[in-house]
Each structure stands twice: as structure tokens, then as C-alpha cells.
């Protein structure tokens, strides 16, 4: 397939990305509304999609729609745009490279030891977002937080599997394809400085989540995921790390709801000494990734035509 976006300058390609996202999300919005109304028995899909659940039976349709929108908005946009930009998907997004087991284990350790640092960044973000001008956003975030709290308050194993799929697995795939596999890769192919590409893609990742109290934590996490993408030369490593981070939240909340743990880790705060130790270990993991980095390859993946060289012998 020809790549019509290949010759576009970097700023033009980056400008097309949100357009792709909006169009695809709009298509899946109407598709989700149709499915929810015709097959899931939802009388008012728009009300459900705004996060208003009238009864317990609305939970599964809501989770279905959330997963559908994530796939349609982020995942499909990343795949289609990459195809139009490079003509390939697997090679361009580094899906044909499996991360080494030791890097996967190191990523899992890094995510776990970074949790106290993430808690600290959440508290820091809350302080920075105390401006009266941000009050409407804070109220919206508090409403969404209360909704998510009720959504994660359950005890059934089946509900746990569905919730983990929608909140952990699908976002890990969709968001990594979009923010690292598409945005960051496009910037690197456009000869953008590696650090700039990592920071900017991480910043956009944080902005899209629209969470003031988690803004710094999500930004740092996004930068770390971008760093994993670069040092491993594989999109699967940040996908796995992203999944582990989200899955920990779902799992710990489930264990608390079922009484298997007595502490709600979502509301807990780590002591300073643990935060310092966790931060030091996280920094050590980053250094170890650097020492074990793969040769970066974000060049244009278009196969050059073979030109027969005449022989004069």
C-alpha cells in the first residue's frame, strides 16, 4: 500500500493525528449508541456514556462502551494513521520485536517500586491545582473519582475479569499504540530529539486523561513508558508495563472489596523514607534499562526499490 502521508512535514502529520482520533471516536460513538440501545437494552445511551448509571445492570454496558471507545479512538487511529504514513504497521510500530524477559521483569519491578513516588506526585499535583480558577475541573474530577470508586466496588470474580480487561488491558494496548507507537514514533521519524519526543508524548498522555490530581504522576508514567519504548525498540514493553500499572489498581481494589486486604491502597500514603527508597530503586531501574538498551531503529521503514546496476564487464 502506498503511504500518502509519508512526504508530509512533521507538523502536518502531527496535526492530522487528532483529526483521525476525533473522526474515529465519532464513528464509534454512534456505533456504541446503536449497539447499546438495540442489543444491550439501554434506553438512553448518551446518559450512560456521560457516566450516569441508573442501576447496577448499567455497569456492563458502560464498561463495554468504555472499551469500545478506547479501541475506536486510540487503537484504530494509531493503526490507520501508521498505515497511511509508512505503508506498514508491524515494522513501523515495532510490533515485530518481542522484549527480552529480563526487560519485562525489570519493567514490572520498576512499576511496583515507583508506587510511593506516584503517591507523592499525586499529593504534589493536588497542591499545584488548588487555584480557584481550576475549581470547575476539580469538581468534575471529584465526580469522576466518586464514580470510579463505585465502579470498582464489587466482589464478583466475573466482574473483576471484565473490569480488568476494560481498565487495564484495553487502555494499555490502545493508549500505547497511540501515544508511543504513533505520536512518539512519528516525532522520532521526523528527527525530533529523543528526550523531547518522550516528554511531549508523555505530556499529551497526561493532558488527555484530564486528571488534575494525577497530572504529574501520569506525565512521569508516560515519560517512563516512552523511555521503555525507546530503549527496548519494542512497543510491547510499554504495553506490558502500562498493563501492570493499571492492573495493580484494579487488583488491589478488588482485594480490598473482598476483604482479602484490610487497607485501601488507593487512599493510603507512604512514609517519606519509603518514598525516598522507592524513588532511588526506580532511578536504578531506569539506569539498568539504559545499560541494557537495544539499538534504536526509528528510521523510515519503506522498502527502497531495487535498482539493477548495469555491468560493464
Wavefront OBJ file of the C-alpha trace (Angstrom):
o trace
v 0.000 0.000 0.000
v 1.168 3.488 -0.856
v 1.762 5.831 2.085
v 0.047 9.160 1.229
v 1.242 10.857 4.438
v 4.887 9.876 4.027
v 6.064 13.075 2.399
v 4.144 15.422 4.683
v 6.255 17.571 7.025
v 6.271 16.602 10.693
v 3.913 19.381 11.860
v 1.344 18.388 9.218
v 1.449 14.728 10.226
v 1.068 15.621 13.892
v -1.847 17.919 13.020
v -3.637 15.069 11.208
v -3.421 12.740 14.234
v -6.104 14.458 16.385
v -8.329 14.684 13.306
v -8.070 10.921 12.885
v -8.857 10.442 16.551
v -11.924 12.703 16.506
v -13.371 11.113 13.360
v -12.838 7.555 14.590
v -14.172 8.362 18.049
v -17.265 9.941 16.487
v -17.906 6.863 14.358
v -17.549 4.555 17.360
v -19.694 6.866 19.481
v -22.641 6.354 17.154
v -21.815 2.671 16.738
v -21.719 2.241 20.517
v -25.001 4.122 20.910
v -26.666 1.848 18.373
v -25.359 -1.365 19.969
v -26.218 -0.211 23.497
v -29.771 0.707 22.542
v -30.565 -2.178 20.181
v -28.767 -5.075 21.847
v -27.930 -4.118 25.445
v -31.308 -2.676 26.419
v -30.050 0.825 27.221
v -32.835 3.365 26.834
v -30.622 6.466 26.821
v -27.060 5.637 25.642
v -25.924 9.280 25.832
v -26.768 9.360 29.532
v -24.840 6.154 30.106
v -21.833 7.420 28.154
v -21.722 10.521 30.347
v -21.130 8.265 33.347
v -24.663 8.244 34.763
v -25.629 4.728 35.835
v -29.243 4.469 36.980
v -28.952 0.896 38.221
v -26.497 -1.980 38.629
v -27.471 -3.505 35.283
v -25.914 -0.486 33.518
v -22.391 -1.388 34.658
v -21.603 -3.932 31.952
v -22.977 -1.816 29.071
v -20.925 1.104 30.411
v -17.756 -0.989 30.542
v -18.467 -2.255 27.030
v -18.776 1.298 25.721
v -15.603 2.409 27.500
v -13.647 -0.409 25.912
v -15.188 0.248 22.507
v -14.331 3.965 22.603
v -10.753 3.250 23.656
v -10.299 0.797 20.802
v -12.008 3.014 18.234
v -10.438 6.297 19.309
v -6.866 5.352 20.194
v -6.078 1.911 18.784
v -7.778 2.186 15.406
v -6.481 5.738 14.872
v -2.919 4.615 15.559
v -3.152 1.648 13.195
v -4.805 3.532 10.324
v -2.545 6.568 10.566
v 0.582 4.412 10.687
v -0.588 2.561 7.585
v -1.160 5.841 5.738
v 2.134 7.268 6.979
v 4.519 4.375 6.410
v 2.693 1.702 4.456
v 3.418 -0.844 7.189
v 2.182 -1.410 10.733
v 4.174 -4.134 12.469
v 7.640 -2.966 11.482
v 6.856 0.740 11.792
v 5.388 0.489 15.297
v 7.981 -2.100 16.416
v 5.399 -4.793 16.957
v 7.659 -7.391 15.351
v 10.185 -7.146 18.196
v 9.473 -9.118 21.354
v 11.012 -7.593 24.502
v 13.528 -9.707 26.360
v 12.252 -11.423 29.502
v 14.753 -9.633 31.731
v 13.456 -6.272 30.481
v 9.858 -7.316 31.169
v 10.771 -8.347 34.719
v 12.718 -5.131 35.222
v 9.735 -3.100 33.970
v 7.428 -4.881 36.425
v 9.820 -4.161 39.292
v 10.113 -0.520 38.238
v 6.328 -0.067 38.214
v 5.996 -1.577 41.694
v 8.829 0.379 43.336
v 7.578 3.606 41.716
v 4.222 3.478 43.540
v 5.379 5.594 46.551
v 6.762 8.178 44.119
v 3.444 8.196 42.257
v 1.603 8.805 45.540
v 3.935 11.740 46.285
v 3.357 13.219 42.820
v -0.408 12.933 43.307
v -0.183 14.933 46.542
v 2.067 17.468 44.831
v -0.367 17.851 41.934
v -3.236 18.464 44.346
v -1.319 21.345 45.863
v -0.461 22.844 42.480
v -4.092 22.547 41.324
v -5.535 24.494 44.256
v -6.097 27.645 42.209
v -9.726 28.933 42.306
v -9.639 29.127 38.510
v -9.374 25.338 38.377
v -12.346 24.753 40.683
v -14.691 23.567 37.881
v -12.123 20.992 36.777
v -11.587 19.847 40.363
v -15.327 19.372 40.851
v -15.524 17.355 37.632
v -12.576 15.246 38.740
v -14.128 14.633 42.168
v -17.333 13.493 40.493
v -15.401 11.124 38.220
v -13.355 9.829 41.164
v -16.531 9.042 43.113
v -17.940 7.286 40.061
v -14.786 5.191 39.602
v -14.837 4.337 43.310
v -18.342 2.929 42.961
v -17.402 1.189 39.718
v -14.500 -0.608 41.397
v -16.501 -1.566 44.478
v -17.520 -5.161 43.773
v -16.754 -8.712 44.900
v -17.603 -10.977 41.949
v -14.764 -12.655 40.051
v -16.520 -12.246 36.708
v -16.879 -8.511 37.256
v -13.188 -8.380 38.204
v -12.163 -10.021 34.923
v -14.344 -7.670 32.853
v -13.166 -4.585 34.767
v -9.508 -5.588 34.473
v -9.971 -6.066 30.735
v -11.585 -2.653 30.226
v -9.497 -0.618 32.686
v -6.140 -2.397 32.423
v -5.749 -4.416 29.224
v -7.584 -2.352 26.599
v -6.117 1.034 27.672
v -2.623 -0.479 27.834
v -2.916 -1.587 24.216
v -4.877 1.358 22.836
v -3.040 4.189 24.591
v 0.434 2.765 23.969
v -0.318 2.265 20.293
v -1.495 5.868 20.117
v 0.905 7.839 22.337
v 4.097 5.824 21.924
v 3.529 3.791 18.760
v 2.065 6.719 16.832
v 2.853 10.125 18.334
v 6.300 9.426 19.765
v 7.351 7.314 16.789
v 6.167 9.977 14.338
v 8.215 12.595 16.173
v 11.302 10.381 16.158
v 10.905 9.666 12.450
v 10.730 13.425 11.978
v 14.201 13.705 13.591
v 12.854 15.146 16.858
v 15.235 14.924 19.806
v 14.600 11.718 21.753
v 14.114 13.481 25.103
v 11.689 15.964 23.529
v 9.678 13.166 21.896
v 9.452 11.275 25.195
v 8.467 14.338 27.237
v 5.943 15.711 24.718
v 4.220 12.354 24.149
v 4.115 11.889 27.925
v 2.642 15.360 28.377
v -0.096 14.699 25.819
v -0.768 11.405 27.568
v -1.315 13.292 30.840
v -3.445 16.036 29.272
v -5.826 13.576 27.610
v -6.544 11.911 30.971
v -7.857 15.246 32.349
v -6.973 14.441 35.965
v -5.563 17.416 37.868
v -4.604 15.494 40.986
v -2.863 12.803 38.940
v -1.374 15.065 36.296
v 2.291 14.891 37.353
v 2.091 11.177 38.118
v 0.558 10.407 34.712
v 3.111 12.636 32.970
v 6.037 10.873 34.658
v 4.482 7.493 33.913
v 4.025 8.497 30.273
v 7.662 9.578 30.044
v 8.778 6.286 31.574
v 6.677 4.317 29.089
v 8.175 6.338 26.243
v 11.644 5.627 27.622
v 10.843 1.896 27.667
v 9.733 2.102 24.043
v 12.983 3.736 23.020
v 15.450 1.582 24.958
v 13.722 -1.712 24.078
v 12.922 -0.902 20.436
v 9.634 -2.733 21.071
v 6.162 -1.328 21.652
v 5.228 -4.431 23.631
v 7.365 -3.469 26.633
v 5.489 -0.216 27.429
v 2.219 -2.054 26.736
v 3.129 -4.648 29.366
v 4.322 -2.012 31.864
v 1.157 0.051 31.324
v -0.986 -3.029 31.878
v 0.860 -3.893 35.115
v 0.354 -0.356 36.450
v -3.394 -0.339 35.717
v -3.910 -3.937 36.781
v -2.345 -3.256 40.180
v -5.010 -0.618 40.810
v -7.849 -2.949 39.831
v -6.406 -5.923 41.734
v -5.721 -4.070 44.989
v -9.188 -2.509 44.920
v -10.738 -5.935 44.326
v -8.753 -7.493 47.183
v -9.871 -4.670 49.485
v -13.530 -5.000 48.424
v -13.457 -8.751 49.041
v -11.796 -8.344 52.443
v -8.563 -10.076 51.457
v -6.581 -6.984 52.439
v -7.523 -4.611 55.220
v -6.017 -1.480 53.681
v -7.336 0.546 50.754
v -4.094 1.328 48.969
v -5.818 3.905 46.757
v -6.325 6.085 49.841
v -3.002 5.237 51.531
v 0.070 7.442 51.665
v 3.607 6.156 52.009
v 6.028 7.491 54.623
v 8.860 9.711 53.416
v 11.533 7.058 53.920
v 9.634 4.596 51.718
v 9.130 7.256 49.049
v 12.870 8.000 49.013
v 13.789 4.327 48.804
v 11.211 3.678 46.085
v 12.437 6.673 44.081
v 16.054 5.513 44.373
v 15.122 1.997 43.227
v 13.085 3.440 40.357
v 16.090 5.526 39.269
v 18.260 2.407 39.470
v 15.817 0.565 37.209
v 15.997 3.404 34.685
v 19.793 3.186 34.714
v 19.667 -0.594 34.261
v 17.375 -0.153 31.262
v 19.902 2.247 29.771
v 22.721 -0.257 30.257
v 20.645 -2.974 28.562
v 19.182 -0.808 25.817
v 18.708 -2.111 22.299
v 19.903 -0.258 19.226
v 17.189 2.269 18.438
v 15.660 1.995 14.981
v 13.016 4.597 14.200
v 14.056 5.257 10.617
v 11.652 5.197 7.686
v 10.615 1.603 7.143
v 9.673 1.985 3.486
v 11.466 -0.556 1.358
v 13.549 1.149 -1.263
v 13.061 -0.126 -4.808
v 15.827 -2.348 -6.132
v 17.724 -0.733 -8.973
v 19.656 -3.035 -11.204
v 23.211 -1.758 -11.631
v 24.481 -2.293 -15.145
v 27.618 -4.348 -15.533
v 30.370 -3.168 -17.821
v 32.472 -6.299 -17.614
l 1 2 3 4 5 6 7 8 9 10 11 12 13 14 15 16 17 18 19 20 21 22 23 24 25 26 27 28 29 30 31 32 33 34 35 36 37 38 39 40 41 42 43 44 45 46 47 48 49 50 51 52 53 54 55 56 57 58 59 60 61 62 63 64 65 66 67 68 69 70 71 72 73 74 75 76 77 78 79 80 81 82 83 84 85 86 87 88 89 90 91 92 93 94 95 96 97 98 99 100 101 102 103 104 105 106 107 108 109 110 111 112 113 114 115 116 117 118 119 120 121 122 123 124 125 126 127 128 129 130 131 132 133 134 135 136 137 138 139 140 141 142 143 144 145 146 147 148 149 150 151 152 153 154 155 156 157 158 159 160 161 162 163 164 165 166 167 168 169 170 171 172 173 174 175 176 177 178 179 180 181 182 183 184 185 186 187 188 189 190 191 192 193 194 195 196 197 198 199 200 201 202 203 204 205 206 207 208 209 210 211 212 213 214 215 216 217 218 219 220 221 222 223 224 225 226 227 228 229 230 231 232 233 234 235 236 237 238 239 240 241 242 243 244 245 246 247 248 249 250 251 252 253 254 255 256 257 258 259 260 261 262 263 264 265 266 267 268 269 270 271 272 273 274 275 276 277 278 279 280 281 282 283 284 285 286 287 288 289 290 291 292 293 294 295 296 297 298 299 300 301 302 303 304 305 306 307 308 309 310 311 312 313
